[in-house]
Amino acid sequence: MHEHTGSPAAAEHKPAAGDDTSRGNLPTPGAKQSGGEKRARKAVVGSVASALLVLAGAGAVVVAGSALPPVESSRTVPPAAAAVPAGASQGVCAGPARLLEGTQAGTDPQFSPESATAATSVTGAVLSAAGVLPPSRLAGLDGRTTVELAKAGDKAAAEQRAQNLLAGVVAARPVTGPSVLTADPLANQQASAAGAMKFSATDGDLQGSAAANCLRPSNDQWLAGASTTVGRTSVLVLTNASSTPATVSLELFGKAGRIQAPGSRGLLVAPKTTRSVVLAGLAPAEAQLAVHVRSTGGPVAAVIQQSTLRGLTPGGLDFIAPGAAPAVRQVMPGVDIQDPAGIESLMENTGYEDAGPVLQLTVPGPSDAVVEVKLLGRDGEKTLPAGGVVTAKAGAVTEVSLAGVPAGQYTVSASSDVSFVATARMGRGLKAGTASDMAWAPSGLRLGSQHVVPVPPGGTRRLVFGVLDTRATITYAAITADGKVHAPESADIAGGTTAAVTVAEKVAGSGVVGYVVSASGDAAYGSVVIYGADGRNDISALGLLPAAAGQETVPVRVGY
């Protein structure tokens, strides 16, 4: 590379002594010019004139350019709303409850077979749109179809367009492992579908019943109500039904605060698989444990299999499902509270300290929460013996006893100016030394329009609704095993109360497998509570799942 030293025209001119060009190459005034000097003078003048013309032209170009409108790419274009294609409705159903046999190094468990009487089934329904059922199926994690609810272009469904609503139904289908209920979108609308799994056993350490909704996979969910003290077993079950690997990290909260647990981060769940984690390996001897499950990559469905053994006596089984995300108000409908005198007598026995009804509050943030708790019964609000205001510590789990109010079904409402997570425990059985059961009622969502509510068979089943402030009207239409959606019934519920509707075994000669539920008016919440048959102390609770999402749009900005 050569250094540029300038052109000869730009070189410095050093005139000699007496040279007339020392004054700008122009002759002095009055000097006589030779012919050569005249020609030189004309050349200089011409050059200057040419330069002036170039400068004038450049100025004209600049002025003209300034007067032109801006080019198209420099204009501000408002973002356009683009419709997002509707996705499939997917619910991941947990597999049967399993008894722990031992634990390998780390946190992955080994399981023993179920008891001789253990049975697990899935019940679900998918609603039609414009008289046509969307393609839908119940399948295993490996993709093999167990039940086909409707095929694409199902002519049988199309011929029944005269009926407003049809349903594809899974009626208590026995399963031996995790399963997935899927309904494809129809006419670019997400299908209305929901399913629930129910486990029951009348012998062994896992006596009782447990039910869980078929969950929509998520990358962020909260589960509260676990316990890892002596006789209590908590197994977190993570299911990845997607085709993308999921990396899961757990945040653990106990009574004393956050729990730093080696091995709680970077848990890999391969596609189409389930991974189980024994929570006692991460947080041993915790009577009150909440888990925040977050994943990157594929979304997961998370439940906690919680079981209790009081000495040699089975103390209950439940599948703890995710509740509502942290918020300043949490509502738990369908909390069944037994006779207060019987609860007090039972809890005096060794090993039964956790047999009573409680509300658990988890505050994930850095500030304490002052929480107001209300119990709304059939005839209005009931006052807790210890008062209705409690301080929940930041970063910890706080427990509030719900014992001492008259027996009945309640909606528990908790509110604060700090976001928190909540869940409520209830039990059945008041005699020590006999098998009992328990269930957790997760915080629910405000009811809207056309929720599909599966109702697993067996025992006494109730729809429980709670209304907080003024009044609300609930409509519920039965879905039967023959695929019919029957005429809706309605209930007008006063604010500050809880109402229950007993589910009939059959409607028009066909078994009831679910309901279509809608609400109008003030904020209303709902759940399904299932009691054991033949006088057994079984109890299970299901929150109502969100209704199908409408068509969504996102803003699209064009630029570079």
C-alpha positions as CSV (number, residue, x, y, z in Angstrom):
1,M,0.0,0.0,0.0
2,H,1.4,3.4,-1.1
3,E,1.1,6.6,0.8
4,H,-0.7,9.3,-1.2
5,T,1.3,12.6,-1.3
6,G,-1.1,14.7,-3.3
7,S,-1.4,15.7,-6.9
8,P,0.8,18.2,-8.6
9,A,-2.1,20.6,-8.8
10,A,-2.3,20.6,-5.0
11,A,1.5,21.0,-4.5
12,E,2.7,24.1,-2.8
13,H,4.0,26.8,-5.2
14,K,7.2,28.7,-4.1
15,P,7.7,31.7,-6.2
16,A,11.1,33.1,-7.0
17,A,12.2,36.6,-5.9
18,G,10.7,39.2,-8.1
19,D,8.2,36.8,-9.7
20,D,4.9,38.5,-10.5
21,T,3.0,35.4,-9.6
22,S,3.8,36.0,-6.0
23,R,0.5,37.9,-5.8
24,G,-1.9,35.2,-6.8
25,N,-0.5,34.7,-10.4
26,L,-2.2,37.9,-11.5
27,P,-0.3,40.8,-13.0
28,T,-0.1,44.0,-11.0
29,P,-2.4,46.8,-12.0
30,G,-1.2,48.8,-14.9
31,A,1.4,46.3,-16.0
32,K,1.8,45.6,-19.6
33,Q,0.7,42.0,-20.5
34,S,2.4,39.8,-23.0
35,G,0.4,37.4,-25.3
36,G,1.3,34.5,-23.0
37,E,0.1,36.3,-20.0
38,K,-3.2,37.1,-21.6
39,R,-3.8,33.5,-22.5
40,A,-2.9,32.5,-18.9
41,R,-5.3,35.0,-17.5
42,K,-8.2,33.7,-19.7
43,A,-7.5,30.1,-18.6
44,V,-7.7,31.2,-14.9
45,V,-10.9,33.1,-15.4
46,G,-12.5,30.2,-17.2
47,S,-11.5,27.8,-14.5
48,V,-13.1,30.0,-11.8
49,A,-16.3,30.4,-13.8
50,S,-16.5,26.6,-14.3
51,A,-16.1,26.1,-10.6
52,L,-18.8,28.6,-9.8
53,L,-21.2,26.8,-12.2
54,V,-20.4,23.4,-10.5
55,L,-21.1,24.9,-7.1
56,A,-24.3,26.5,-8.2
57,G,-25.5,23.2,-9.7
58,A,-24.7,21.3,-6.5
59,G,-26.7,23.9,-4.5
60,A,-29.6,23.5,-6.8
61,V,-29.5,19.7,-6.4
62,V,-29.5,20.1,-2.6
63,V,-32.4,22.5,-2.6
64,A,-34.4,20.3,-5.0
65,G,-33.7,17.2,-2.9
66,S,-34.9,19.0,0.2
67,A,-38.1,19.9,-1.5
68,L,-38.9,16.3,-2.5
69,P,-41.2,14.1,-0.3
70,P,-39.4,11.5,1.9
71,V,-38.8,8.1,0.4
72,E,-41.3,5.4,1.1
73,S,-39.1,3.4,3.6
74,S,-38.8,6.4,5.9
75,R,-42.5,6.7,6.6
76,T,-44.0,5.5,9.9
77,V,-46.4,2.6,9.2
78,P,-48.8,1.7,12.1
79,P,-48.6,-2.0,13.1
80,A,-51.2,-4.2,11.5
81,A,-53.1,-6.8,13.5
82,A,-52.5,-10.3,12.2
83,A,-54.7,-13.2,13.1
84,V,-52.9,-16.1,14.9
85,P,-53.9,-19.5,13.6
86,A,-55.8,-21.4,16.2
87,G,-53.9,-24.3,17.8
88,A,-55.1,-27.7,19.0
89,S,-56.7,-28.0,22.4
90,Q,-54.5,-30.4,24.4
91,G,-54.9,-31.8,27.9
92,V,-52.3,-34.1,29.5
93,C,-53.9,-36.6,32.0
94,A,-51.7,-38.0,34.8
95,G,-51.2,-41.7,35.0
96,P,-52.3,-44.0,37.9
97,A,-51.0,-43.4,41.4
98,R,-48.0,-45.5,42.4
99,L,-46.6,-46.6,45.7
100,L,-42.9,-45.7,46.2
101,E,-40.8,-48.8,46.6
102,G,-37.4,-47.1,47.0
103,T,-35.4,-44.2,45.8
104,Q,-32.3,-44.3,43.6
105,A,-29.4,-41.9,44.0
106,G,-30.8,-38.5,43.4
107,T,-34.5,-37.7,43.2
108,D,-35.9,-40.2,40.7
109,P,-38.2,-42.8,42.3
110,Q,-38.9,-46.5,41.9
111,F,-42.5,-47.6,42.1
112,S,-44.2,-50.8,43.2
113,P,-47.4,-52.1,41.5
114,E,-50.8,-50.7,42.4
115,S,-53.1,-52.5,44.8
116,A,-55.4,-55.3,43.6
117,T,-58.5,-52.9,43.5
118,A,-56.8,-49.9,42.0
119,A,-58.5,-48.5,38.9
120,T,-57.7,-45.4,36.8
121,S,-59.9,-44.0,34.1
122,V,-60.3,-40.8,32.0
123,T,-63.5,-39.0,31.3
124,G,-63.8,-36.1,28.9
125,A,-65.8,-34.3,26.2
126,V,-65.2,-32.1,23.2
127,L,-68.0,-29.8,21.9
128,S,-69.0,-29.3,18.3
129,A,-68.7,-26.0,16.3
130,A,-71.5,-25.3,13.8
131,G,-72.8,-28.8,14.3
132,V,-69.6,-30.5,13.4
133,L,-67.2,-32.2,15.9
134,P,-63.6,-31.3,15.5
135,P,-61.2,-34.2,14.9
136,S,-60.3,-35.4,18.4
137,R,-58.8,-38.3,20.2
138,L,-57.5,-39.8,23.5
139,A,-54.0,-41.2,23.0
140,G,-51.0,-42.4,24.9
141,L,-47.8,-40.4,25.2
142,D,-46.4,-42.4,22.3
143,G,-49.2,-41.1,20.1
144,R,-51.1,-44.3,19.8
145,T,-54.9,-43.5,19.7
146,T,-56.9,-45.1,22.5
147,V,-60.3,-43.6,21.7
148,E,-61.1,-41.6,18.6
149,L,-63.9,-39.1,19.5
150,A,-64.3,-37.7,15.9
151,K,-62.6,-38.0,12.6
152,A,-61.9,-35.2,10.1
153,G,-65.0,-34.6,8.0
154,D,-67.2,-36.9,10.2
155,K,-70.4,-37.2,8.1
156,A,-72.4,-38.6,11.0
157,A,-71.8,-35.4,13.0
158,A,-72.5,-33.2,10.0
159,E,-75.9,-34.8,9.5
160,Q,-76.9,-33.6,12.9
161,R,-76.4,-29.9,12.3
162,A,-80.0,-29.2,13.4
163,Q,-78.8,-29.7,17.0
164,N,-77.1,-26.6,18.5
165,L,-74.4,-28.5,20.4
166,L,-73.0,-32.0,20.0
167,A,-70.3,-33.7,22.1
168,G,-67.6,-36.2,21.5
169,V,-67.3,-38.2,24.7
170,V,-64.8,-40.4,26.5
171,A,-66.8,-42.1,29.3
172,A,-64.6,-43.6,32.0
173,R,-62.0,-45.1,29.7
174,P,-59.6,-47.3,31.7
175,V,-55.9,-46.2,31.3
176,T,-52.6,-47.6,32.5
177,G,-50.4,-44.6,32.0
178,P,-50.4,-40.9,31.2
179,S,-52.6,-40.0,28.3
180,V,-53.4,-37.0,26.1
181,L,-56.8,-35.6,25.1
182,T,-56.4,-33.6,21.9
183,A,-59.0,-31.7,19.8
184,D,-57.9,-30.1,16.5
185,P,-59.1,-26.5,15.6
186,L,-62.1,-26.2,13.4
187,A,-62.7,-23.2,11.1
188,N,-59.7,-21.6,12.7
189,Q,-61.3,-21.7,16.2
190,Q,-59.9,-23.6,19.1
191,A,-62.0,-26.5,20.2
192,S,-63.9,-26.6,23.5
193,A,-62.6,-29.7,25.2
194,A,-61.7,-30.9,28.7
195,G,-60.9,-34.2,30.4
196,A,-60.2,-35.5,33.9
197,M,-58.5,-38.6,35.4
198,K,-59.7,-40.4,38.4
199,F,-57.9,-43.0,40.5
200,S,-59.5,-45.1,43.3
201,A,-58.5,-48.0,45.5
202,T,-60.2,-49.8,48.4
203,D,-57.1,-51.6,49.7
204,G,-53.4,-50.9,50.3
205,D,-51.6,-47.8,51.5
206,L,-53.1,-45.7,48.7
207,Q,-56.7,-46.3,49.7
208,G,-59.1,-43.5,48.7
209,S,-59.7,-41.6,45.5
210,A,-57.8,-38.9,43.7
211,A,-58.9,-36.9,40.6
212,A,-57.0,-34.4,38.4
213,N,-57.9,-32.4,35.3
214,C,-56.1,-33.2,32.1
215,L,-53.8,-30.2,32.2
216,R,-52.8,-27.8,29.4
217,P,-49.0,-27.9,29.3
218,S,-47.3,-24.7,30.5
219,N,-43.8,-23.2,31.0
220,D,-44.8,-21.6,34.3
221,Q,-47.0,-23.1,37.0
222,W,-47.5,-23.1,40.8
223,L,-48.3,-26.1,43.0
224,A,-48.9,-25.8,46.7
225,G,-49.9,-28.3,49.4
226,A,-47.1,-30.8,49.4
227,S,-45.6,-32.3,52.6
228,T,-42.4,-34.3,53.1
229,T,-42.6,-35.1,56.8
230,V,-42.7,-38.6,58.2
231,G,-45.5,-40.6,56.7
232,R,-46.1,-38.1,53.9
233,T,-44.9,-38.7,50.4
234,S,-44.8,-36.1,47.6
235,V,-43.8,-37.0,44.1
236,L,-43.7,-34.3,41.4
237,V,-44.7,-35.8,38.1
238,L,-43.5,-33.9,35.0
239,T,-45.0,-34.9,31.6
240,N,-43.7,-33.5,28.3
241,A,-46.2,-34.4,25.6
242,S,-44.5,-32.1,23.0
243,S,-41.8,-33.0,20.4
244,T,-39.3,-30.6,22.0
245,P,-37.1,-31.4,25.0
246,A,-38.0,-29.5,28.2
247,T,-35.5,-28.2,30.8
248,V,-37.3,-27.7,34.1
249,S,-36.2,-25.7,37.1
250,L,-37.9,-25.7,40.5
251,E,-38.3,-23.0,43.1
252,L,-39.2,-24.4,46.5
253,F,-40.9,-22.5,49.4
254,G,-41.3,-23.8,52.9
255,K,-42.5,-22.6,56.3
256,A,-39.2,-20.9,57.0
257,G,-38.7,-19.4,53.6
258,R,-37.1,-20.3,50.2
259,I,-35.3,-23.6,50.1
260,Q,-32.0,-23.8,48.2
261,A,-31.9,-27.4,46.9
262,P,-29.1,-28.9,44.8
263,G,-30.5,-30.8,42.0
264,S,-33.6,-28.6,41.5
265,R,-32.3,-26.9,38.4
266,G,-31.9,-28.2,34.8
267,L,-34.1,-31.3,35.0
268,L,-34.4,-32.7,31.5
269,V,-37.7,-34.1,30.4
270,A,-37.4,-35.8,27.0
271,P,-40.2,-35.5,24.4
272,K,-43.1,-37.8,24.9
273,T,-41.9,-38.9,28.4
274,T,-42.7,-38.5,32.1
275,R,-40.2,-37.8,34.8
276,S,-40.9,-38.2,38.5
277,V,-39.1,-36.3,41.3
278,V,-39.3,-37.2,45.0
279,L,-39.6,-33.9,46.7
280,A,-38.3,-35.3,50.0
281,G,-34.9,-35.6,48.2
282,L,-34.9,-31.8,47.6
283,A,-36.8,-30.5,50.7
284,P,-36.9,-33.1,53.5
285,A,-39.1,-32.7,56.6
286,E,-41.2,-29.9,55.2
287,A,-44.8,-29.8,56.5
288,Q,-45.7,-27.0,54.1
289,L,-44.2,-27.0,50.7
290,A,-45.0,-25.0,47.6
291,V,-43.3,-25.6,44.2
292,H,-42.9,-23.1,41.3
293,V,-42.3,-25.1,38.1
294,R,-40.7,-23.3,35.2
295,S,-39.5,-24.9,31.9
296,T,-37.6,-23.8,28.8
297,G,-38.1,-25.5,25.5
298,G,-41.2,-27.7,25.6
299,P,-44.0,-26.9,28.0
300,V,-44.8,-29.5,30.7
301,A,-47.8,-30.7,32.6
302,A,-47.0,-30.9,36.4
303,V,-48.9,-32.6,39.2
304,I,-47.9,-33.7,42.7
305,Q,-48.9,-37.2,43.9
306,Q,-49.4,-36.6,47.6
307,S,-50.2,-39.5,50.0
308,T,-50.4,-39.9,53.7
309,L,-49.8,-42.8,56.0
310,R,-50.6,-42.3,59.7
311,G,-48.7,-45.1,61.3
312,L,-50.2,-48.1,59.5
313,T,-53.4,-46.4,58.6
314,P,-54.0,-44.9,55.2
315,G,-54.5,-41.2,55.5
316,G,-55.5,-40.2,52.0
317,L,-54.3,-39.6,48.5
318,D,-54.5,-36.7,46.1
319,F,-53.1,-35.3,42.9
320,I,-52.2,-31.7,43.6
321,A,-52.8,-29.6,40.4
322,P,-51.5,-26.2,39.6
323,G,-53.6,-23.3,40.8
324,A,-53.9,-19.7,39.7
325,A,-50.8,-17.7,39.2
326,P,-49.7,-15.2,42.0
327,A,-52.4,-12.5,42.3
328,V,-53.8,-10.1,45.0
329,R,-57.0,-12.2,45.2
330,Q,-57.4,-16.0,45.2
331,V,-60.6,-17.9,45.4
332,M,-61.1,-21.6,46.3
333,P,-64.7,-22.9,45.8
334,G,-65.9,-26.3,47.0
335,V,-64.0,-26.6,50.3
336,D,-65.9,-29.2,52.4
337,I,-65.5,-28.7,56.2
338,Q,-66.6,-31.4,58.6
339,D,-68.1,-31.1,62.1
340,P,-65.9,-28.7,64.1
341,A,-66.1,-30.8,67.4
342,G,-65.1,-34.0,65.5
343,I,-62.2,-32.3,63.8
344,E,-60.9,-31.0,67.1
345,S,-61.1,-34.4,68.7
346,L,-59.4,-36.1,65.7
347,M,-56.5,-33.7,65.7
348,E,-55.6,-34.5,69.3
349,N,-54.4,-37.9,68.2
350,T,-50.7,-38.5,67.5
351,G,-50.1,-38.2,63.7
352,Y,-53.3,-36.4,63.0
353,E,-52.1,-32.9,63.4
354,D,-52.6,-32.2,59.7
355,A,-56.1,-33.8,59.5
356,G,-58.0,-30.5,59.7
357,P,-59.0,-28.1,57.0
358,V,-56.4,-25.3,56.3
359,L,-55.6,-22.5,53.9
360,Q,-52.0,-22.3,52.7
361,L,-50.6,-19.0,51.5
362,T,-47.3,-18.6,49.6
363,V,-45.9,-15.2,49.0
364,P,-43.1,-15.3,46.4
365,G,-42.2,-11.6,46.5
366,P,-40.0,-9.7,49.0
367,S,-42.8,-8.1,51.0
368,D,-45.1,-9.6,53.6
369,A,-48.8,-9.9,52.7
370,V,-51.6,-8.9,55.0
371,V,-54.3,-11.3,53.8
372,E,-58.1,-11.0,54.6
373,V,-59.7,-14.4,54.6
374,K,-63.5,-14.9,54.1
375,L,-65.5,-18.2,54.3
376,L,-68.7,-18.0,52.2
377,G,-71.2,-20.6,53.1
378,R,-74.7,-21.5,51.9
379,D,-76.3,-18.8,54.0
380,G,-73.5,-16.2,53.9
381,E,-70.1,-15.4,55.4
382,K,-68.9,-17.3,58.5
383,T,-66.3,-15.9,60.9
384,L,-63.2,-17.8,61.6
385,P,-62.5,-18.3,65.3
386,A,-59.0,-16.7,65.0
387,G,-60.2,-13.8,62.9
388,G,-60.1,-13.2,59.2
389,V,-56.8,-11.3,58.9
390,V,-53.4,-12.9,58.8
391,T,-49.9,-11.8,57.9
392,A,-48.2,-14.1,55.4
393,K,-44.4,-13.9,55.4
394,A,-42.5,-13.0,52.3
395,G,-40.8,-15.9,50.5
396,A,-42.5,-18.5,52.7
397,V,-45.6,-20.7,53.2
398,T,-48.1,-19.6,55.9
399,E,-50.9,-21.9,57.1
400,V,-54.3,-20.7,58.4
401,S,-56.7,-23.1,60.1
402,L,-60.2,-23.2,58.7
403,A,-61.6,-25.3,61.6
404,G,-64.2,-24.1,63.9
405,V,-67.0,-23.1,61.5
406,P,-70.2,-25.1,61.0
407,A,-70.0,-28.1,58.8
408,G,-70.8,-27.5,55.1
409,Q,-69.4,-26.5,51.8
410,Y,-67.6,-23.1,51.5
411,T,-65.9,-20.8,49.1
412,V,-62.7,-19.5,50.6
413,S,-61.8,-16.0,49.4
414,A,-58.4,-14.4,50.2
415,S,-57.3,-10.9,49.3
416,S,-54.3,-8.7,49.9
417,D,-52.3,-5.8,48.3
418,V,-49.4,-8.2,47.7
419,S,-49.5,-11.0,45.2
420,F,-49.6,-14.5,46.6
421,V,-50.5,-18.2,45.8
422,A,-53.2,-20.1,47.7
423,T,-54.8,-23.5,48.1
424,A,-57.1,-25.1,50.7
425,R,-57.1,-28.6,52.2
426,M,-60.1,-30.6,53.2
427,G,-60.6,-34.1,54.6
428,R,-63.1,-36.9,55.2
429,G,-63.2,-39.2,58.1
430,L,-63.3,-38.3,61.8
431,K,-62.3,-41.6,63.5
432,A,-58.6,-42.2,64.3
433,G,-57.3,-45.7,63.2
434,T,-59.6,-46.0,60.2
435,A,-58.8,-45.1,56.6
436,S,-59.5,-41.5,55.8
437,D,-58.9,-39.3,52.7
438,M,-58.0,-35.7,51.9
439,A,-58.0,-33.4,48.9
440,W,-56.7,-30.0,47.9
441,A,-58.9,-27.3,46.3
442,P,-56.6,-25.2,44.1
443,S,-57.4,-21.5,43.6
444,G,-59.6,-21.1,40.6
445,L,-60.5,-18.7,37.8
446,R,-63.5,-16.5,37.3
447,L,-66.1,-18.3,35.2
448,G,-67.0,-17.1,31.8
449,S,-68.8,-18.7,28.8
450,Q,-68.9,-22.3,27.8
451,H,-66.6,-24.1,30.1
452,V,-66.4,-27.9,29.5
453,V,-66.6,-29.6,32.9
454,P,-65.8,-33.3,33.0
455,V,-67.4,-35.3,35.9
456,P,-65.8,-38.7,36.5
457,P,-68.2,-41.4,37.6
458,G,-68.6,-43.0,41.0
459,G,-69.9,-41.8,44.4
460,T,-71.7,-38.6,45.0
461,R,-70.8,-35.7,42.6
462,R,-71.5,-32.1,43.1
463,L,-71.0,-28.9,41.2
464,V,-70.1,-26.2,43.7
465,F,-70.3,-22.5,42.8
466,G,-69.3,-19.4,44.9
467,V,-70.3,-15.8,44.2
468,L,-68.3,-13.0,45.9
469,D,-70.1,-9.7,45.9
470,T,-73.6,-9.2,44.4
471,R,-75.4,-11.8,42.3
472,A,-74.5,-14.2,39.5
473,T,-76.5,-16.5,37.2
474,I,-75.0,-19.9,36.5
475,T,-76.2,-22.1,33.6
476,Y,-75.2,-25.7,33.3
477,A,-76.1,-28.2,30.6
478,A,-75.5,-31.9,31.1
479,I,-73.4,-33.8,28.6
480,T,-74.3,-37.5,28.5
481,A,-72.4,-40.6,27.3
482,D,-74.5,-40.7,24.0
483,G,-72.9,-37.4,22.9
484,K,-76.0,-35.2,23.6
485,V,-75.8,-31.8,25.2
486,H,-79.1,-31.4,27.0
487,A,-81.2,-28.3,27.7
488,P,-79.5,-26.0,30.2
489,E,-80.6,-25.4,33.8
490,S,-79.8,-22.2,35.7
491,A,-79.2,-21.1,39.3
492,D,-79.4,-17.6,40.6
493,I,-76.8,-17.3,43.4
494,A,-76.7,-14.4,45.9
495,G,-73.4,-12.6,46.5
496,G,-71.4,-13.8,49.4
497,T,-72.8,-17.3,49.3
498,T,-72.0,-20.8,48.0
499,A,-74.4,-23.1,46.2
500,A,-74.1,-26.8,45.3
501,V,-75.9,-28.8,42.6
502,T,-75.9,-32.6,42.9
503,V,-75.1,-34.3,39.6
504,A,-77.6,-36.9,38.5
505,E,-76.5,-40.4,37.6
506,K,-78.4,-40.2,34.3
507,V,-80.3,-37.8,32.1
508,A,-82.7,-39.2,29.5
509,G,-81.5,-42.7,30.2
510,S,-77.8,-41.9,29.5
511,G,-75.0,-41.5,32.0
512,V,-73.8,-37.9,32.8
513,V,-70.1,-37.4,31.9
514,G,-69.9,-33.6,32.2
515,Y,-71.4,-30.2,31.8
516,V,-71.2,-27.1,29.8
517,V,-71.1,-24.2,32.3
518,S,-71.5,-20.5,31.8
519,A,-71.8,-17.6,34.2
520,S,-73.1,-14.0,34.0
521,G,-73.3,-11.2,36.5
522,D,-70.8,-10.8,39.4
523,A,-67.6,-12.8,39.7
524,A,-68.4,-16.5,40.1
525,Y,-66.1,-19.5,40.7
526,G,-66.8,-23.2,40.5
527,S,-65.4,-26.7,41.2
528,V,-66.4,-30.4,41.1
529,V,-66.3,-32.3,44.4
530,I,-66.6,-36.1,44.4
531,Y,-67.4,-38.1,47.5
532,G,-66.9,-41.9,48.0
533,A,-69.7,-44.4,47.5
534,D,-71.0,-46.9,50.1
535,G,-70.1,-44.7,53.0
536,R,-66.4,-44.5,52.2
537,N,-64.4,-41.5,53.3
538,D,-63.2,-40.7,49.8
539,I,-63.0,-37.2,48.6
540,S,-61.6,-35.5,45.4
541,A,-61.9,-32.0,44.0
542,L,-61.5,-30.6,40.5
543,G,-61.1,-26.9,39.6
544,L,-62.9,-25.7,36.4
545,L,-60.6,-25.3,33.4
546,P,-60.5,-22.2,31.3
547,A,-62.9,-22.0,28.3
548,A,-61.6,-22.2,24.8
549,A,-59.7,-19.1,23.7
550,G,-61.2,-17.0,21.0
551,Q,-59.3,-16.1,17.9
552,E,-56.2,-14.0,18.8
553,T,-54.3,-11.3,17.0
554,V,-50.8,-9.9,17.4
555,P,-49.4,-6.6,16.1
556,V,-47.0,-7.0,13.2
557,R,-44.4,-4.2,12.5
558,V,-42.7,-4.0,9.2
559,G,-39.2,-2.5,9.1
560,Y,-35.5,-3.2,9.0
